[in-house]
Amino acid sequence: MLEIDGSAGGGQLVRTALALSAVTGESFHITGVRAERPSPGLRPQHQAAVRLLASLTDADVSGAEVGSASFSFEPGAVEAGAHDVDIGTAGSITLLFDAVLPLATVADGPLVIQARGGTDVRWAPTLDYHRLVKLPLLRRHGLAVALDVERRGFYPAGGGEATLRLWPSTVRPLDLPTPRDPATAQVFSVASADLADRDVAPRQATAAETALDAADVAVREQRAASVDSVSTGSVIAVRLDRGQAIAGADALGEQGTPAETVAERAVDRLAPMIESGATVDEHLADQLLPFVGLTGGRYSVPTVSEHIWTNTTVLERFGTPVSVQDDGERAVVSGVGDSAT
């Protein structure tokens, strides 16, 4: 059983360990879970990931209660089937799905995950970023995946519903050469129905297009939508396409913050990637690490986040290491992959 120190990372470290354990068949025992976070230990959203991966692999699990600082996970084989998960809070559905995506490389049949929780919340990729930035990039490299959204869920009530569908996949190495083509963008703006009379979603979309135009980025698609949700909320996601590279940024609306400011925040977050010539944004770089460790590949990122460094330590423990080389202008992430997957 692999021993993993979880004290230097957050929930992503737990999710990465679960995914790699399910794919490789390696058992692990993790200690110091989220020890440096304000509320250490497993939170409901992390426990939901443990429950789900345990169900998917018929795993033996011990110690994985809410608040636990350590737990053990011993997986069996990944089994096809349908699973239902209720996070019970506004915990992120997209982060829950992140822990499942790599399992397509070893699944013997379709996986269907219906989840309830938060679709657009802080400290997590928003729903549109997940389905319009990350998943299309992975599809280009062989991942057979679909995502249906039944209901949006903003903080604090959550109440969102989404269904992830995965099929057995052979994922090709994520080789993303430095883009040479001009960047084009797509803008996706969403607000809860109770904000429709203030035109929050259209204002966000228009402001994002104005900011992108000022940055010499052509917008080829703009969408604005009003959606039903339990809590009031808004979100904007911007997808950037350059050659084979897909990247993006998002921002959540906040009470008292103008819709135009929310949009400008999302566009501003793209600036480091555009200026550095990197192929992916820093958040996507972190989320793609399990695939690069398992299948190989190479991409660049404008800056190396703490999440990337801590995640690489988990990849190394499972025998799927990646390297990170930072020259001060941008960093290159690369992995050799595992031919068995």
C-alpha positions, 0 to 999 in steps of 0.5 A, spaced: 500 500 500 502 506 497 503 511 503 501 518 501 502 525 505 496 529 503 498 535 508 501 540 502 495 539 498 488 540 498 482 536 495 485 535 488 491 531 491 485 526 494 482 526 487 488 525 483 490 519 488 483 516 487 483 516 480 490 513 479 489 508 484 483 506 480 486 506 474 493 502 476 490 498 481 494 500 487 492 501 494 494 507 498 493 510 505 493 518 505 495 522 511 494 529 513 489 530 508 488 538 507 492 539 513 494 546 511 487 548 509 482 552 514 477 546 515 482 540 514 480 533 513 475 530 508 469 535 507 463 532 504 465 534 496 471 530 498 468 524 501 463 524 495 469 522 491 471 517 495 464 514 495 463 514 488 470 511 486 469 506 491 463 504 488 466 504 481 471 499 483 468 495 489 474 498 493 475 497 501 475 503 504 477 505 511 477 511 515 474 516 510 469 520 514 467 527 513 473 531 517 478 525 517 485 526 516 487 520 513 484 514 510 485 507 506 483 505 499 484 498 496 480 498 489 478 492 485 477 493 477 473 498 474 466 496 473 461 499 468 454 501 470 450 507 472 452 511 479 448 516 483 451 521 487 449 527 492 454 531 494 449 534 499 452 541 499 454 546 494 460 542 493 463 542 486 460 537 481 466 538 476 471 536 481 467 530 482 467 528 475 475 530 474 476 524 479 472 519 474 475 521 467 481 517 467 477 511 469 475 511 461 482 508 460 481 502 463 473 501 463 470 495 460 464 498 459 460 505 459 460 509 466 454 513 467 455 518 473 449 522 475 451 527 480 447 533 485 451 539 488 454 545 485 455 546 478 458 553 478 462 555 485 468 558 488 475 554 487 473 549 482 472 549 474 465 552 472 460 547 468 461 551 462 469 551 463 469 543 464 464 542 458 467 547 453 474 547 454 477 541 458 472 536 455 473 538 448 481 538 448 480 531 451 475 528 446 481 531 441 485 526 444 481 520 444 476 520 450 469 518 449 465 523 454 459 526 454 456 531 459 448 533 460 446 538 465 439 538 468 440 544 472 444 549 475 447 550 482 450 556 485 453 557 492 450 557 497 444 552 496 447 548 490 442 543 487 445 543 481 444 536 477 449 533 471 450 527 468 457 524 466 457 519 460 464 515 459 466 510 454 472 505 454 477 510 451 484 509 448 487 516 450 493 519 445 498 523 448 496 530 450 502 533 445 500 540 444 505 544 440 506 552 441 501 555 437 502 559 431 495 561 429 491 567 431 487 566 437 479 566 437 474 566 442 468 563 444 464 567 450 459 563 454 455 567 459 449 564 464 445 568 470 439 565 474 432 567 472 431 572 477 437 576 474 434 576 467 430 583 468 437 586 469 440 583 463 446 580 467 448 574 462 447 579 456 451 584 459 457 579 461 457 577 454 458 583 451 463 586 456 467 580 455 467 581 447 469 588 448 475 586 453 477 581 448 477 585 442 481 590 446 486 584 446 486 583 439 482 576 440 476 575 435 470 572 438 467 567 433 461 565 438 457 569 444 452 566 448 448 568 453 442 564 457 438 565 463 437 558 467 433 556 473 437 555 479 435 554 487 440 560 488 441 567 485 448 567 481 452 568 474 458 565 471 462 567 465 467 562 461 471 564 455 474 559 451 480 560 447 482 556 441 489 557 437 491 551 433 490 545 436 490 548 443 484 549 447 484 553 454 480 558 457 478 562 464 472 563 468 469 568 473 463 568 478 458 573 479 458 576 486 453 580 489 455 588 489 460 586 483 457 589 476 456 584 470 462 588 466 467 587 472 466 579 472 467 579 465 473 583 465 476 578 470 475 572 466 478 576 460 484 578 464 486 571 467 487 569 459 492 575 459 498 571 462 497 565 457 496 569 451 503 573 452 507 567 454 505 563 448 503 557 453 498 552 450 494 551 456 492 555 462 494 554 469 488 551 472 487 546 465 495 544 466 493 542 473 487 538 471 490 534 465 496 532 469 493 525 471 492 524 463 499 526 462 502 521 467 498 515 464 498 516 457 504 521 456 504 528 452 507 535 453 504 542 454 506 549 456 503 553 462 504 561 463 506 559 471 506 553 475 501 553 481 502 550 488 497 545 485 501 542 479 507 541 484 503 537 489 500 533 484 506 531 481 508 528 488 502 523 487 503 522 480 510 519 482 508 515 487 503 511 483 509 510 478 506 515 473 511 521 473 511 528 470 516 533 469 516 540 470 521 545 467 520 552 468 524 557 464 521 563 467 517 565 461 513 559 461 513 552 464 513 545 460 509 539 463 511 533 460 510 525 461 512 519 458 506 515 459 504 508 461 503 503 455 499 499 459 493 504 459 
